[in-house]
């Protein structure tokens, strides 16, 4: 990438200085477009997939429909994690050998095929197959994202650059559920058609923006086994803590909206607004916290807070609505508090990404990032299916509470094991 495109190049114009301050250049702008565009195309329908599956199960009562949707969502989430594990590793190899431009285009291909399948069927298993293809875009694109941001951004702008990427990832989580919730009144197919169109537009834009980027010289091939062996100790500890945390998170992640609509009798529109509120809360934190981390000696405090708030979400989702009548607060009021706190859990995400990116050498960064995320996905792959089994036997409340306890264990593990982080993250 030409030096003129590098953040912090010394340009003094108002637009350029603001872009530099935010860690934005031509290459990272392409990442922002991909993250926001493909993310929006997914979020328009993703939160309502469980409802779509429930409605596809005809001829049975409401309770059986909800439980059936939980079963299919459990199967779906297990397969998502499994495919993501391979997707991260494949995406890292593609980004390393062919460059970020090709890697981002490759990430959009299964998404296109998935939307075609979703538009053509109402069979639950085929719906799952289509959804799997659509959701796999992120795992294929993450190594390219880290490759671009890590290589094209100065170290003193790295966290704010990842904060901007997180904002673009979070914007779809604000607008997607709102659009999806209200468009559901017209039809699920309208959601899918709109999302499909976004994929095409985003692919054209990012291909143009990344036109000057080329794959780096491959040099000596480093086996994945050696990359894993050379992973810094603090990242190995972070990985183990994340695996435990994600086990707890997947006990609730794809089941939260179904719980709101199917158990708490919240409307699809209200559920969409709650999810959007969570995303909006996260948006507010990214830039100020990102600059604070860039100026801090260690991001450990911010990442630890993220772990704690991740663990708190399933506990709050069960307990606060049950406690709200005792203090005279409407259930919806309690849910607003739950989802605001859930949005605050993103406070340490840019710092975590910057810490991971800066922990790997430039020449193996894309493949190392793919390996890190891939191992994480493989490790918690069974969690959603375990969640379904617990839901079917113990009920959703007990399932979510168990997820929260796992999150607290992960938080404690993080504070005990991740004892330091490199400066300049």
C-alpha positions in Angstrom: 0.0 0.0 0.0 1.3 3.4 -0.9 2.5 5.6 1.9 -0.1 8.2 1.2 -2.7 5.7 2.3 -1.2 5.1 5.7 -2.8 6.5 8.8 -0.5 8.9 10.6 1.3 9.9 7.5 1.6 13.4 8.6 -1.0 15.2 6.5 -2.4 18.2 8.2 -5.7 18.8 6.5 -8.8 18.6 8.6 -10.2 15.5 7.0 -6.8 13.8 6.8 -5.9 14.6 10.4 -9.3 13.2 11.7 -8.9 10.1 9.6 -5.3 9.7 10.9 -6.5 10.2 14.5 -9.1 7.4 13.9 -6.7 5.1 12.2 -8.5 5.3 8.9 -6.8 5.0 5.5 -7.8 3.6 2.1 -7.1 0.0 3.2 -8.8 0.2 6.6 -11.8 2.0 4.9 -12.3 -1.1 2.8 -12.4 -3.2 5.9 -15.0 -0.9 7.4 -17.2 -1.2 4.2 -17.0 -5.0 4.4 -17.7 -5.2 8.1 -20.7 -2.8 7.9 -22.2 -4.0 4.7 -21.9 -7.7 5.1 -22.8 -7.4 8.7 -25.9 -5.5 7.9 -27.0 -8.1 5.3 -26.7 -10.7 8.1 -28.2 -8.8 11.0 -31.4 -7.9 9.0 -32.5 -11.5 9.2 -30.2 -13.4 11.7 -32.0 -12.4 14.9 -35.3 -13.6 13.5 -34.0 -17.0 12.2 -35.3 -18.8 15.2 -38.8 -17.3 14.7 -38.6 -18.3 11.0 -37.8 -21.9 12.0 -40.6 -21.9 14.6 -43.1 -20.8 12.0 -41.9 -23.4 9.5 -42.9 -26.1 12.0 -46.6 -26.5 11.3 -49.2 -28.8 12.7 -47.9 -28.6 16.4 -48.8 -26.4 19.3 -46.9 -23.3 20.3 -44.8 -24.9 23.0 -43.7 -27.6 20.7 -42.9 -25.1 18.0 -40.6 -23.1 20.4 -38.8 -26.3 21.6 -38.4 -27.4 18.0 -36.9 -24.1 17.1 -34.5 -24.4 20.0 -33.4 -27.8 18.7 -32.8 -26.6 15.2 -31.0 -23.4 16.5 -28.8 -25.7 18.6 -27.9 -27.8 15.6 -27.4 -24.6 13.5 -25.1 -23.0 16.1 -23.0 -26.1 16.5 -22.5 -26.3 12.8 -21.8 -22.5 12.7 -18.9 -22.9 15.2 -17.6 -26.0 13.4 -17.6 -24.3 10.0 -16.2 -21.1 11.5 -13.2 -23.0 12.8 -12.4 -24.2 9.3 -13.3 -20.8 7.9 -10.9 -18.9 10.1 -8.0 -21.2 9.1 -9.0 -21.1 5.4 -9.4 -17.4 5.5 -6.0 -16.9 7.0 -4.4 -19.0 4.3 -6.2 -17.1 1.5 -5.3 -13.7 2.9 -1.7 -14.9 3.3 -1.3 -16.3 -0.2 -3.7 -14.2 -2.3 -4.1 -10.9 -0.4 -7.0 -9.2 1.5 -8.7 -8.2 -1.7 -9.3 -11.7 -2.8 -10.0 -12.9 0.7 -12.9 -10.5 1.2 -14.4 -11.5 -2.1 -14.1 -15.2 -1.2 -15.9 -14.4 2.1 -18.9 -13.1 0.1 -19.3 -16.1 -2.2 -20.9 -18.6 0.3 -23.1 -15.7 1.6 -24.5 -15.3 -1.9 -25.2 -19.0 -2.3 -26.8 -19.1 1.2 -29.3 -16.3 0.4 -30.3 -18.0 -2.8 -31.1 -21.2 -0.8 -32.9 -19.3 1.9 -35.1 -17.6 -0.7 -36.0 -20.9 -2.3 -37.1 -23.1 0.7 -39.2 -23.4 3.9 -37.7 -26.8 4.9 -36.1 -26.4 8.3 -32.9 -28.4 7.4 -32.5 -26.5 4.2 -33.0 -23.2 6.0 -30.2 -24.2 8.4 -28.0 -25.0 5.4 -28.6 -21.7 3.8 -28.1 -19.8 7.1 -24.7 -21.6 7.6 -23.5 -20.4 4.2 -24.5 -16.8 5.0 -23.0 -16.6 8.4 -19.6 -18.0 7.4 -18.6 -14.7 5.8 -17.1 -13.4 9.0 -14.8 -16.3 9.7 -13.4 -16.1 6.2 -12.9 -12.3 6.5 -11.5 -12.0 10.0 -7.9 -12.9 9.1 -7.9 -10.4 6.2 -9.3 -7.8 8.6 -6.5 -8.3 11.1 -4.0 -8.4 8.3 -5.0 -5.1 6.9 -5.5 -3.2 10.2 -2.4 -4.7 11.8 -0.1 -4.0 8.8 -1.5 -0.7 7.6 -2.0 1.1 11.0 0.7 2.6 13.2 1.0 1.0 16.7 -0.2 4.1 18.5 -3.4 4.0 16.4 -4.0 0.3 16.5 -6.7 0.1 19.2 -8.7 3.1 17.8 -8.5 1.5 14.3 -10.0 -1.7 15.8 -12.5 0.4 17.6 -13.6 1.9 14.3 -13.9 -1.6 12.9 -15.9 -2.6 15.9 -18.2 0.4 15.3 -18.8 -0.7 11.8 -19.5 -4.2 13.1 -21.9 -2.9 15.7 -23.8 -0.4 13.4 -25.5 -3.4 11.7 -26.5 -4.8 15.1 -28.3 -1.4 15.7 -30.0 -0.9 12.4 -30.3 -4.6 11.2 -32.6 -5.7 14.0 -34.7 -2.5 13.6 -35.0 -3.0 9.9 -35.6 -6.7 10.3 -38.1 -6.4 13.1 -40.3 -4.0 11.1 -39.9 -5.6 7.7 -41.0 -8.9 9.3 -44.5 -7.4 9.1 -44.2 -7.5 5.3 -42.5 -10.8 5.1 -39.3 -12.7 5.9 -38.6 -12.9 2.1 -38.3 -9.1 2.0 -35.5 -9.3 4.6 -33.6 -11.8 2.6 -34.0 -10.0 -0.7 -32.7 -6.7 0.9 -29.8 -8.5 2.5 -28.9 -10.2 -0.7 -28.7 -6.9 -2.6 -26.3 -5.5 0.0 -23.8 -8.3 -0.5 -23.4 -7.4 -4.2 -23.0 -3.7 -3.5 -20.4 -4.2 -0.7 -18.4 -6.6 -2.9 -18.0 -4.1 -5.6 -17.0 -1.2 -3.2 -14.4 -3.2 -1.3 -12.9 -4.6 -4.6 -12.4 -1.0 -5.7 -10.9 0.3 -2.5 -8.5 -2.6 -2.2 -7.4 -2.4 -5.8 -3.9 -1.4 -5.0 -3.2 -4.0 -2.4 -1.2 -7.1 -3.3 -0.3 -10.3 -1.5 2.9 -10.0 0.5 5.9 -12.0 -0.4 5.1 -15.5 1.0 8.7 -16.2 2.0 9.4 -19.3 4.2 6.3 -21.3 4.9 5.6 -21.7 8.6 3.6 -24.7 9.6 0.5 -24.1 11.8 2.0 -26.4 14.4 5.0 -24.1 14.7 2.8 -20.9 14.8 0.8 -22.4 17.7 4.1 -23.4 19.5 5.4 -19.8 19.1 2.2 -18.2 20.3 3.0 -15.8 23.2 2.1 -17.1 26.6 -0.3 -14.3 27.4 -2.2 -15.0 24.2 -2.4 -18.7 25.0 -3.9 -17.8 28.4 -6.3 -15.3 26.8 -7.4 -18.0 24.3 -8.1 -20.5 27.1 -10.1 -17.9 29.0 -12.1 -16.9 25.9 -13.0 -20.5 25.2 -14.6 -20.9 28.6 -16.3 -17.5 28.2 -17.7 -18.4 24.8 -19.1 -21.7 26.1 -21.3 -19.6 28.5 -22.1 -17.1 25.8 -23.3 -19.7 23.3 -25.7 -21.0 26.0 -27.7 -17.8 25.4 -26.5 -16.1 22.2 -28.8 -17.5 19.5 -31.6 -18.2 22.0 -32.0 -14.7 23.5 -34.6 -13.4 20.9 -36.5 -16.7 20.9 -36.6 -16.4 24.7 -37.9 -12.9 24.5 -40.6 -13.7 21.9 -41.5 -17.3 22.8 -41.3 -17.2 26.6 -41.5 -13.6 27.7 -44.1 -12.8 25.0 -42.2 -9.8 23.7 -43.1 -8.8 20.1 -40.6 -9.2 17.3 -40.5 -5.4 16.9 -39.7 -4.9 20.6 -37.1 -7.7 20.5 -35.5 -6.0 17.5 -35.4 -2.6 19.4 -33.8 -4.3 22.5 -31.1 -5.9 20.4 -30.6 -2.5 18.6 -30.3 -0.7 22.0 -27.5 -3.1 23.0 -25.6 -2.3 19.8 -26.2 1.5 20.2 -24.8 1.3 23.8 -21.7 -0.4 22.5 -21.2 2.2 19.8 -21.0 5.0 22.4 -18.1 3.4 24.1 -15.8 2.4 21.2 -14.0 5.7 20.4 -13.5 7.1 23.9 -12.4 3.7 25.2 -10.2 3.1 22.2 -8.3 6.3 22.7 -8.0 5.5 26.5 -6.5 2.1 25.7 -4.1 3.6 23.1 -2.8 5.9 25.9 -2.8 3.2 28.6 0.1 1.0 29.6 -2.0 -2.1 29.4 -5.4 -3.0 28.1 -5.9 -5.7 30.7 -8.5 -3.8 32.8 -10.7 -3.1 29.8 -10.6 -6.7 28.6 -11.3 -8.0 32.1 -14.4 -5.8 32.3 -15.6 -7.2 29.0 -15.3 -10.7 30.4 -17.3 -9.8 33.4 -20.1 -8.1 31.4 -20.3 -11.1 29.0 -20.9 -13.3 32.0 -23.5 -11.0 33.4 -25.8 -11.0 30.4 -27.5 -14.4 30.8 -27.8 -13.9 34.5 -29.5 -10.5 34.0 -31.7 -11.9 31.2 -33.2 -14.4 33.7 -33.1 -12.5 37.0 -34.0 -8.9 36.2 -37.4 -9.6 34.5 -38.3 -11.9 37.4 -37.3 -9.3 40.0 -38.9 -6.3 38.2 -42.5 -6.8 39.5 -41.2 -6.9 43.1 -39.9 -3.4 42.7 -42.7 -2.1 40.6 -40.7 -1.9 37.3 -42.3 -3.1 34.1 -40.7 -6.2 32.5 -39.8 -4.1 29.4 -38.0 -1.6 31.7 -35.9 -4.4 33.2 -35.1 -5.8 29.7 -33.9 -2.3 28.6 -31.4 -2.4 31.5 -30.4 -5.9 30.6 -29.6 -5.0 27.0 -27.9 -1.7 27.9 -25.5 -3.6 30.2 -25.1 -6.2 27.4 -24.0 -3.4 25.1 -21.4 -2.2 27.6 -19.7 -5.6 27.4 -18.0 -4.4 24.2 -15.9 -2.0 26.1 -12.7 -4.1 25.9 -13.2 -5.7 22.5 -11.0 -3.3 20.5 -8.3 -3.7 23.1 -8.5 -7.5 22.9 -8.3 -7.4 19.1 -5.3 -5.0 19.2 -3.6 -7.2 21.8 -4.0 -10.3 19.6 -3.0 -8.6 16.4 0.2 -7.0 17.9 1.1 -10.4 19.5 1.8 -12.1 16.1 4.7 -11.2 13.7 3.7 -9.5 10.4 4.9 -12.4 8.2 2.5 -14.9 9.8 -0.2 -12.6 11.2 -3.1 -13.6 8.9 -2.5 -17.4 9.4 -1.9 -17.0 13.1 -5.1 -15.0 13.6 -7.0 -17.7 11.6 -5.5 -20.4 13.8 -6.3 -18.5 17.0 -10.0 -17.9 16.0 -10.3 -21.4 14.5 -9.1 -23.2 17.7 -11.5 -21.1 19.7 -14.5 -22.0 17.5 -13.6 -25.7 17.5 -13.3 -25.7 21.3 -16.8 -24.4 22.0 -18.4 -26.0 19.0 -20.7 -28.3 21.1 -22.0 -25.6 23.4 -25.2 -24.7 21.6 -26.3 -28.3 21.3 -25.6 -28.7 25.1 -27.7 -25.6 25.5 -30.7 -27.2 23.7 -30.4 -30.4 25.8 -30.4 -28.3 29.0 -33.3 -26.1 27.7 -35.4 -29.3 26.9 -34.7 -30.8 30.3 -34.2 -27.9 32.7 -35.9 -25.0 30.9 -34.4 -21.8 29.5 -33.8 -20.1 32.8 -31.6 -22.8 34.2 -29.7 -23.0 30.9 -29.0 -19.3 30.9 -27.9 -19.3 34.6 -25.4 -22.1 33.9 -24.1 -20.0 31.0 -23.6 -17.1 33.4 -21.7 -19.2 35.9 -19.4 -20.4 33.1 -18.8 -16.8 32.2 -17.8 -15.9 35.8 -15.4 -18.8 35.8 -13.8 -17.5 32.6 -13.6 -14.0 34.1 -11.7 -15.4 37.1 -9.5 -17.5 34.9 -8.6 -14.3 32.9 -7.6 -12.3 35.9 -5.5 -15.2 37.3 -3.8 -16.3 34.0 -3.4 -13.2 31.8 -0.9 -11.5 34.0 0.5 -9.0 31.5 -0.1 -7.6 28.0 2.4 -5.9 25.8 2.4 -2.1 25.7 1.5 -0.3 22.6 -1.6 -2.4 22.0 
